[in-house]
Amino acid sequence: EMALVKSVDSLIVENMVSTTQQTKDLTQAEEVVRGLTFDQFEEKFLSQVMQEINLSDFDGVVKRLANRHSLPDDKVEEILDGKYAKVNSMISREFVFKIGQSSFMSYCKVATLKTSATTIDLAIMFYKLDFKLSPRRIETKTTHRFLGIKTGTSTSVHYEPRNLSEKDQDVFTKFFRLKALRGFLEENPRARNQITQGI
């Protein structure tokens, strides 16, 4: 199986292809996401492929990348685990949704591949979205009557925090995972050339 590993960037892409095939028809996801309005929408994306890093420099390289791109400490530790194996591939997903509050989703995929006894290749795809959904505007019209005769109308407006159903949350995360993959493929043409179907 090891002989099948062509490159570290192919490890990032390989399992993502099946993920995208599960969402062949993205119109549903796009409709859900486009139908939402946001009070906060901050994206962070990292796509990095580095080849033939000296193993003795690996910790320092990873920590510099982490500082530069504000990677969470737990992700840094998972990346560093790569030095203990010939081939290592890790995926982590988080989705924290709080009605009416700031929420986030993140998707991280990391791969390492030792190319010799002293060198290691590293590929990272990290996407994070900090967001807050805008509240739903609800308008209520009231007709005023006096002795059965309409005397006028008034409109009151109130705002209700917007919720995401479990299904909408699933569609939401699939949409942004695909966005992360597309970003990685745009930044890494060699990986894009390895898979031509379905993306």
Number of C-alpha atoms within 10 A of each C-alpha: 4 8 5 6 13 11 19 26 30 18 22 26 20 14 11 16 17 12 13 18 12 11 16 11 10 14 11 14 20 14 12 15 17 9 8 13 14 10 12 15 14 10 13 13 18 18 19 16 18 14 17 15 16 16 17 12 12 20 16 12 15 17 18 12 15 16 12 9 13 13 17 10 12 9 18 17 13 16 25 17 15 22 20 10 11 14 18 19 19 17 15 12 13 12 16 11 17 15 14 15 15 15 17 18 20 21 20 21 23 25 25 30 26 23 16 12 9 12 17 24 24 24 23 23 23 23 23 22 18 15 18 21 22 18 18 14 12 10 11 10 10 11 10 12 11 8 6 7 8 10 10 10 10 9 9 9 9 10 11 12 13 18 16 15 9 9 8 15 19 13 20 20 19 18 20 20 23 18 14 24 24 14 16 26 22 13 15 15 11 13 20 19 11 15 14 9 9 10 14
